[in-house]
Amino acid sequence: MEITTANPLSGLVESDVYALLEEHNLLNEKGVRDYQIRKQFQAMRRENVPAYEAIEELREQHPYLQFDTIRKIVYGLRRRS
């Protein structure tokens, strides 16, 4: 059975490479999700959507994430080890 999923990383890797990575379970789903969230946030900000509204829109798309979690994703805030 062949997996056919759109390549959310098209700006980074070719579709055939993405399909191969996905087929062998070599992708970090959280990392792919965070990348997509950052890209959506950047696109909204380019359209002059206020940051708060952009984060709220992303929360509606990802209701299992809290506001601060999305804020950390889009601004790259990470806990130091």
N, C-alpha and C positions, 0 to 999 in steps of 0.2 A: 504494500500500500504506500503510495507516494503522498507526502505532506505538501499541500499547496497553500502557503500563507503568504500574504503580501509582505514584502521586505520593508520593515520599519526603519532599517538602517541603510537605506539605499544611498544616502550620502557618504557612507563610510565603507560599505562592502558591497560587492556585486551580488545580484540575486541568486546566482548559482552557488556562491560561497555561503551565503546566508542559509539557503536550503540545506546544504551539506552540514553546516554547523547545527541547524535545527534537527535534522534527521538523526544526528549522533548525540543529541542532548548536550551540546557543548555551549549553549547560550545561557546566560544568567538572566532569567525572566525579569527580575527586579531591576537589573541594570538597563535592560531594553526599555522597560516601562519608564524609568527615570529619564532616560534619554529622550523618549517621546514627550514626556511632560515638559522637559526643558525646551525642546523645540517648539511646542505649542505656546509656551509662555513667551518665548522670544518673538514669535509671530504676532501674538496679541499685543505685545508692547510696541512692536513696529507699527501697528495700526492705532497707536495712541490709546490703547485700553489701559486705564490705571492699574497699577500692580495689584492692589487689593482686589479689584474686580476680576482680573485675570486669574488670580489664585482661587477666588470663589468659583469661577467658571470651571477650573480644573477640579475643584472639590466636588462639583456636581457630576463630573465625568468619572471621578474616582471617590465615591462616597465612603469607602473604607479607610481613606486617608484623612488625617486631621490637617487643619489649616497650617499649623507649624511644621508638619512633616513636608507638605508641599513647598512651603517657604524655604525649608532647608534644601530640598531637591533643586529648586530653581536658582537659588543663590549659591549653591555648592557648599553650604555649611555642613561640616562633618565634625563629629567628635574626634578629638585627638586621643590616640592610644596611650 
